[in-house]
Every structure is written in structure tokens, then in C-alpha cells.
Amino acid sequence: MAIFNLNINGKKHRVDVDPATPMLWVLREHLDLQGAKYGCGIGLCGACTIHLDGSAVRSCQLPVSAVKKQEITTIEGLSETGDHPVQQAWLEHDVAQCGYCQAGQIMSAAALLKNNPDPGDEIIEAYMSGNICRCGTYARIKAAIKTAAKK
């Protein structure tokens, strides 16, 4: 066990965990931040996506020891009021069906738009290809990203 001082959603958190513990479990089990979901556990589905210094990363594959002093943002910290342009576009396009993957989808989309504020279809499809939606809402996801890019 080791003590880690983490900066998550603009707040300082101190956790005492095994250094190999994936950030997903630190967030969910130790800090009660339930937005990032466990999907595949091997970084392929995207349900656990968070931001690490603004870049989308899979929290199931990120050991807490690798975080250092980097800023972590979870879906809970993307916007306190749910008014982030991507969140608004998700509602406007009625993207979610079951909703399980949506936090990861939103976090990936927000990172994409931060780095490329006006992506075309091919860029959106390539960037979002690592996020799996079992309900198949990909067309609505793409439309929502395009709408969010205009906001």
C-alpha cells in the first residue's frame, strides 16, 4: 500500500492503495465517483474513459502510480451542471439508450473537440472507434459531436 495525492475534478484527494490499482477502482471504490464504468477491463471498450491532463485515457488500464501530479477529470467533473456542449448535444440528439457507455463516449468526444474543434466525419469515426456502444447509437453520437462542435 502507498499514499497517493490525486487532483481529481479540481479537488485534492488522498488515497492509500496498492500502486498497481487501476484508476477505475480508485475512482469507483475509494472515492465513490461512479461515472466511469467497468466494461471490458482491458482498455478496448471505452466505458471507463477519463481525462488525464485533458487527454482521453482508459482508467481500467491506468495504474494510480502512473498519475503523478496530473489532473484527472471524470464525467462528474466535466460540468457540475451538465451544461458542457457535448452533454447538451447528447441530450439534444437523444443519444443514450441503455446509457452504460455514455460517460466514456462523452469524455472521448469532449477530448476530441478540445483538440480538434471542427472534426469531419472520418476524424470523428476514427477517434471514437475505441468506444463501443452495444446499443449501436453511433449515428446519433456522430451527430451530437457535430452539434457540440458548433457550440
N, C-alpha and C positions, 0 to 999 in steps of 0.2 A: 504494500500500500504506500501511497505517496500523496502529498497535498499539492493540489493544483489551484492556482488563482486564475479564474477564467473571466473574460469580458464577453458577456452574452446579452444581446439586445440592449447594450448601453449600460448594463449593470454588472457589478462585480460579484462573482460567486466563488466560493471556496469549497472544494470537494476533496475528500480523502478516498481515493480509489486506486486500483491496480493501474499502473501506467499503460497497460495494453488495452484497457477498457475502451471500446468504441464510443465515440461521442454520442451516438444514438442512445446508448444506455445511460450515459451520464445525464443527458437531457431528460430522458423519459423517467428513469428510475430514481435519480438523485435530485433532480431539480423540478420535477413534475411539469416539464414542458412537453406536452403530448402531441404537438402538431406534426413533427417528423414521425413517420410511420416505419415499422419494420415490414419490409416486403420480402426481399429475397435473401438478404444478409450477405450478398457478395458484390454489391455495388452495381448491379445490372438493371434494376427496375426503376430507380429514382425516387421511390416513395419517401426515402429518408433525406432528401436533398435539403441542405442548409447553405448559408453563405459563410465563407471564410475569407475575411478581408474583401468582401464583395464578389468573390468567385463562387459559383455553384460547385459544391462538393458532396459526396455521398458520406453521410455521417456514420453509416454502418461500417465503413472501411477506414475511418479516420480515428486512430488511437488518440486518446486525450493527451498523451505525452507529446504528440506532434503539433499541438495547437500553439504552444508557447504563449506569446503576448498578442496573438492575432485576434481580431474582432470576429465574433460569431454572431450571425443573425439567423434567427429561426422565423418560421411563419408568424409566430406570436409577436415578433419584433419588427416585422416588415412595416406594419402600420398599426398603431394602437386602436384606431377607429375603423379599420377596414377600408380606408379611402385611398390606398395605393392604386395607381392607374390600372395595374394588372388585376387586382382584386375587383375593382369596379367593372372592368371589361369581362371578367369571368361571370359576374352576375348578369350583366347585360346580355351576354350570349348564352346564358343558362348552360354553362359548360359541364358542371358536375352532374353525374348520375349517382353512382354509389358514393363518390367523394373520397374514397380511400387514398387515391394517388394525388389528389388535387393540391395538397400543400406542397408536395415535391414538384408538381407541374408549375405551380405559381412561382416557386422560388427559382426554378430554372428559367422561366420566362422573364422574371424580373432581372436576373443576372444577364440574360441575353440583351435585353433592352438597355441596360446600363452601359454595356459595351458597344452595342450597335443599335442606336435609337430608331433606325428605319430599315429593318431587315426585310428582304424579299422572301418569297415562298421557299426557295431552295435553302436559304440560310436558316429559316425557322425550322424547316423539316430536319435539317442536319443537326442543328443544335438540340432540338427537342427529342431526337431519336433515341436518346438514352433513358427517356421517361416512358414507362409503359402504362397504358390505360386499358384495363381489362374490359371496360365498357365501350371502348372504341370511339371516344369523343374527339378524335384527332382533328376533324374538320372544324369543330367549334373552338378547340384550343387554338388553332391557327388563326381563326377569325378574331378571337379575343386578343391575341398578341398583336395583330394588325391594328385593332381598335385602340389598345393601350399605347401603341407607338404614336398614335395621333394626339394623345392627351398630354 
